[in-house]
Amino acid sequence: MNEYMQKWEKTRKGGKLKYILFQSLMTGGACFLTFMLFKVVFNTASPIGVLIYQSIIIGLVISILSWIVNEKRYKKYL
């Protein structure tokens, strides 16, 4: 089994919910930072609540899609 599949097997044993929450936090944080940088650079008037909401939604969507893609790769590899 290649290194990626071994790592994914270990990750999936931790559970889908844990993966999605952790990935959402990381991805959402990166999105929030990016949105804040755009807000500063382009001097937009987006309220901070909107930026947080957008970051959470984007983080969740990306995390769920990431889980689905990785599961398909794992099952195909088996």
VOVEX-958282 format. One record per residue (C-alpha): x, y, z. Coordinates in nm, 4 decimals, padded with zeros to 6 digits. Each point is the difference from the previous one (the first is absolute). Example, Ala and Ser with C-alpha at 12.3 -4.5 7.8 and 13.67 -1.06 7.14 Angstrom:
((01.2300; -00.4500; 00.7800))
((00.1370; 00.3440; -00.0660))
This chain:
((00.0000; 00.0000; 00.0000))
((00.1426; 00.3372; -00.0919))
((00.0668; 00.2711; 00.2563))
((-00.3045; 00.2096; -00.0920))
((-00.2390; -00.2913; 00.0455))
((00.1583; -00.0929; 00.3335))
((-00.0433; 00.3571; 00.1192))
((-00.3601; 00.0120; -00.1225))
((-00.0789; -00.3328; 00.1674))
((00.1250; 00.1427; 00.3306))
((-00.1960; 00.3239; -00.0549))
((-00.3255; -00.1779; -00.0829))
((00.0280; -00.2097; 00.3159))
((-00.0201; 00.3284; 00.1909))
((-00.3460; 00.0480; -00.1442))
((-00.1782; 00.2102; -00.2556))
((-00.1300; 00.2576; 00.2490))
((00.3429; 00.0642; 00.1512))
((00.1542; 00.0336; -00.3469))
((-00.2670; 00.2380; -00.1265))
((00.0101; 00.2180; 00.3117))
((00.3800; 00.0242; 00.0005))
((00.0246; 00.0615; -00.3734))
((-00.2844; 00.2529; 00.0162))
((00.1813; 00.1896; 00.2721))
((00.3245; 00.0042; -00.1988))
((-00.1623; 00.0812; -00.3352))
((-00.2411; 00.2500; 00.1545))
((00.2894; 00.1722; 00.1765))
((00.1917; 00.0271; -00.3262))
((-00.3087; 00.1387; -00.1758))
((-00.0593; 00.2498; 00.2795))
((00.3596; 00.1195; -00.0200))
((-00.0297; 00.0352; -00.3778))
((-00.3295; 00.1901; 00.0266))
((00.1501; 00.2307; 00.2636))
((00.2997; 00.0706; -00.2231))
((-00.2313; 00.0857; -00.2899))
((-00.2002; 00.2222; 00.2321))
((00.3126; 00.1911; 00.1003))
((00.1583; 00.0143; -00.3462))
((-00.3144; 00.0953; -00.1914))
((-00.1583; 00.1958; 00.2869))
((-00.3356; -00.1787; -00.0272))
((-00.2778; 00.0550; 00.2499))
((-00.0956; -00.3636; 00.0685))
((-00.1035; -00.0489; 00.3625))
((00.2184; -00.2413; 00.1972))
((-00.3006; -00.2240; 00.0717))
((-00.0515; -00.0575; -00.3701))
((00.3663; -00.0911; -00.0438))
((-00.0165; -00.2495; 00.2879))
((-00.3199; -00.1544; -00.1381))
((00.1487; -00.0325; -00.3490))
((00.3169; -00.1558; 00.1404))
((-00.1951; -00.2605; 00.1991))
((-00.2153; -00.0982; -00.2980))
((00.2966; -00.0227; -00.2376))
((00.1995; -00.1994; 00.2562))
((-00.2830; -00.2506; 00.0481))
((-00.0623; -00.0447; -00.3712))
((00.3671; -00.0519; -00.0811))
((00.0445; -00.2420; 00.2905))
((-00.2997; -00.2117; -00.0958))
((00.1109; -00.0111; -00.3640))
((00.3519; -00.0904; 00.1103))
((-00.1329; -00.2914; 00.2076))
((-00.2072; -00.1284; -00.2924))
((00.2916; 00.0200; -00.2454))
((00.2422; -00.1683; 00.2391))
((-00.2471; -00.2786; 00.0754))
((-00.0485; -00.0656; -00.3726))
((00.3767; -00.0161; -00.0506))
((00.0391; -00.2318; 00.2989))
((-00.2751; -00.2367; -00.1117))
((00.1354; -00.0021; -00.3553))
((00.3463; -00.0825; 00.1334))
((-00.1337; -00.2977; 00.1972))
